[in-house]
Amino acid sequence: MNATLVVPKLDQKSFWKDASDFTDIFDVDWFISFLSKDVKIIKQLPKRGGRTWTPYTMRVPRKCSERCYLNRVLPVLLKRHVSSLLKYF
């Protein structure tokens, strides 16, 4: 898909009810280094014209296949440039 992953932000409200962030739980630099051969990862979205990008939020199945991502997510990325993926069951 030629996409860049932004370090995830954890859902702190709906399930865990825990204020911990991804960086509190995981070693982010190791995470980025470990996956660097497979995907480009950045810590936060860059600014565009002095403003931060606002991701388009979309839901994808929890077990979304490669074909699912190509058919559902890629068209959104090509149109919106930034997307936040949420799972559904």
Sequence and secondary structure as in RCSB ss.txt:
>XXXX:A:sequence
MNATLVVPKLDQKSFWKDASDFTDIFDVDWFISFLSKDVKIIKQLPKRGGRTWTPYTMRVPRKCSERCYLNRVLP
VLLKRHVSSLLKYF
>XXXX:A:secstr
   EEE     TTTTS     HHHHS HHHHHHHHTTT EEESS  EETTEE   EEEEEETT  HHHIIIIIHH
HHHHHS EEEEEE 
